[in-house]
Amino acid sequence: MKQTHSIEDFYRDRFDAAPERLRREIGHCNVFTIEDYVGRNSESIPFIRRDYYKISLLDGPTRVGYADRTLEIGTRGLLFSNPHVPYIVERMDGGRGGYVCVFTAAFFHHFGSLTQYPLFQPGGTPVFELTEPQYAEAETLFRRMLAELGAGHAHRDDALRVCIFEIAHYALRLRPAGDSTQAPSNRVADLFLELLERQFPIGDTRERLALRTPADFAAQLSIHVNYLNKSLKEATGKTTTDLLGERILQEAKVLLRGTRWNVSEIAYALGFPEAPNFNTFFRQKTQLSPTQFRNGA
């Protein structure tokens, strides 16, 4: 059984094909009306982890199922979903519409710490019941994002990020629906992710990742590598190697598109013994060589 639903899976399930630009982007963001989002593939995605973030503005009764509880939105609501927690969303009879915004963590790389907001962290209850005026306020922001996507101007992505931050801050001022008791976070996973992020961004060709393997992180945390792997699998659904690979790939894309460093310099900074090792890693992840990605292939 597939353990994680990727952004590519999202497009194939909803629209039969992923957009070609996904391979070229460092980060991805898109917004849909509920009518376009549901389309002709109206079945709910199974209870599973996603590798992308989602914000849903829902007009009409909705049921949100988690592993340990089910929450219901009676009339209108705002839902924040993260890659760490599997869930399923079911629209009930009487659902009238709404909007969905999907984005990857890389879309906010170097643009604040949105994914670290409590709305997107394991634990808690990121489901908000809205009054009609509150729904109208949130709807204005989603409509702005749709307009920005349609305009397609040079600074479109920055405008989208601003709108998403506004939605998040708006929600933080609201009271979550249901029980807002925070579940205990997985301390090992939190510490691992903090150590991982401390190594980025890489700003100089003389820098090099100090922690590059699961064993490096386990030693730093003074735990056995098997315990680290188990903790991360439970908290995120991914292995230590998966998480390291994803974060290194994200930084590689940023350095390839955002600097003039040659491929060997980037490979060194990211901890690869030789450039060919980096080339193999990058091609396995993207089906493109680093040079092809840099040139916009």
N, C-alpha and C positions, 0 to 999 in steps of 0.2 A: 504494500500500500504506500502511495506517495505521501511523504511526511510534511512537505512544505509546498505551498502554492505560490509560484513565482509571479512576477509582474507579467512575464511572457504568457504564463498559463492564464492569467486574468484576461488578457486580450483574446487569447484563443477561445476561452470559454464563452466570453461575452460577445465577441465580434468575429470569431472564426480565424482571425489572423492578427499577429502582433505588428505594430507599425515598424517599418524599416528603420526609422530614426532611433529606435531603442538601442541598436548596436553602436550608434555613433555618439550617444549622449553620455555625459558624465553622471548626470542625475535626471530623473524623469518626473514629470507632473502632468496631470490631466484632470479635467472636470467634465462631468456629464449631468444632464437632467436624469431623473429616475426613469423617465420613459426611454431615453436613449441607452441608459445603463442596463436596464432589463432587456430591452429589445425583444428578439424572438427566442432568446435563450433564457427563459424566465426561471429555471430551476435554481434553488439556492446552492451555493458552493458548499460542499460537505464541511463538517466540523474539522478544521485543519488550520495549522499555522500558515500565515502568509509571509512573504519576505518584503512586503511593502506596507506603508502606512495608509490609513484611509480615514476620512472624515465624512460622515453622512448626515445630511439634514433631511429629516423624514417628516412628511405630512400624512398623518394617519396612523392607526394602531400598528405596532411593531413588537415582535418578540425577539430578544437577544439571548442566545444560549451560550453559557460558559460551562466549563467542566464541573463546577460545583454549585451553580445557581442559574436561574433564568430570570431575566428582567423584562418587564413589559413597559412600553411607551403607550400611554392611553390615547393621546391625540397628536402631539407634535414633539419631536425630540432631536437632539444632537448627539451623535455617537462618535467616539474616537477609538480607533482600532490600531493595535501595534503588532509587530512581527513576533512578539514573545508569547502572546496568549492566543490559543486557538478559540474560535467562536463561530457561531452561525447566526445569521440574521434572517428572520422570516417576516414578511409583510402579511398582516392580517387582513380580513375583509374590511373594506372601507378605506384602504390606503389610497391617497389621492395624488401623491407626487413627492417631489423633493429633489435633492442634488447629492452627488457623490464626488469627492475629490480624492484621487489616489496619487501618492508620491513615494519616491524611494529616499532612503537616508542620505544618499549622495547628493540629492537635489539641494540639501541645506549644508553641504560641506563648505566650511569657511563662511557660513552665513548664520551665525548665532547657534544656539543649542536647543532648537525646538524639540528634537526627539528626546531630550533629557527632561522635558516638562513632565510633571506628574500625570498629565492627561495620557501620555504615551508610555508610562512605565507599568511593569507588572504589579498587580495589586490595585486596590481601589476599585471604583465603579465609574468608568468614564462615560456614563449615559446620563443625559440631562433632559428632563422634561421641560418643554417650553410653552409659554403662553402664546396667544396669537400675536401680540405686539413683539415679543421676543423672537418668534419665528420670522416675522417680517424684517427685523433688524439683521438677523443672520442671513436671510435670503438675499438681502442687498449685497452682501460680500460675495456670495456665490455667483450672483449675476455679474458682478464686476469681474470675477475671474473668467467667466465665459466670454465677456466682452474683450478682455485682454488676449485670450487665446485666439479669438477671431481676428483681432487687429494684427497680431503677428509682428509687432515692432521689435526693434533691437533690444529693448530693455524689458521685454515681456516677462521673462522669468523672474526678474527682480520685483515686478509688480505683483506677480502671483505669490511670491514669498511674503510680501507685505500683507496681502489679504489673508493668507493662512495664519500668520502671526496674529492678526487682528481677531480672527475666529477663535484662536486658542486663548487669547487674553480675555475675550468676551466670555468664553466658557468658564474660565477660572473664577470669574465673578459670580457664577451661578452655583446653585446647590445641586450636587449630583442626585439623580433619582435613586430611590431605594437605599440600601444600606451602604454607607460610605466608609465603613471600617476598612482600614488598610491591611491586606494580607502581609505576613512577614516576607520581606524580600530575600532572595538568595544572596547571602553576603559574599560568598566566593565568586559568584558570577558578577556581582557589582564591582568587586575589587579587580577582577580580571579586565572588565571593560574599561575601568578607570585607568589601569596600567596601559592598556592598549592605546587608548586615546591620547595619553600623555606623550606618546612618541610622535604625534602628528600635530600640525603639518611639518613636513621636512622643508627647510628653507635654504639649505646650502648643500652644495655637492660634496662637502667634506663631512657632512652628517651621515650617520648610518644607524639603522635600527639596532638598538641594544638587545631587545627581546624579540626573537624571531621564530622560536619553536615552542610547542607546548611545554617541553621540559624547561625552557628558560623561564616561562611564566610560573610554572609550578615551583621552581627553586626560589623565585622572588617572593612567592606567597607562602613558602615553607610548608607546602603540602605535596602529597604524592600526585604524580601526573594523572594517574587513573581517577583519583578523586576529583581533580580539576575537570577532566573530561566528563565525568558523571554529573557534576554540578552544572556545567554549561549545557549539557544535553537536556537536563530537567528544566532549566530556566529558559532556554532559547530554542530548544529543538534542534540545535546544531552542534557539531563537534568543535573542539578547540581549533583543529586544522581548518574547518570550514570558515569559522569566524576570522581567523588570521588571514586566510586567503582572500576573503571578501574585502577586508579593510585594506590589505596591501594592493589589491586590484583597484580599489577606489582611489588610493593615493597615486598609483601608477597612471591612471587616466588623467588626474589633475596635473601631474608633472609633465606628461606627454603633450597635453594641450596648453598648459599654462606657463611653461618654461621653454628655454632654448637648450636645455641640457641634452647631451647626446644620450643614446640608449644605454651605453655602457655606464655613464654617470648615474642614470636613474636606477639601473640594475644594482650598482654598488650601494646607493643610498637605501635601497629597499632590502638589502641583506643577501642578495644573490651572489654566489661565488664567482660566476662569470655571466656575461651578457647572454650567451646561448641558453643558460638556465632560465633567465628572465623571459627570453623570447618564447620558450616552450610553455612556461607558466601562462603567459599572456594569451598565447594562441589557444591553449586549452580552454581558457575561460571565455574568450570572445570570438573565436574563429578568425581572428585577425592578428597580424603581426603588430608589434608596437609602432612600426613605421607606417603601416597602413592606417592604423587608428589615428595617428598624429596627422596624417594627410587627409583625413576625413573620409576614408573608404567606407 
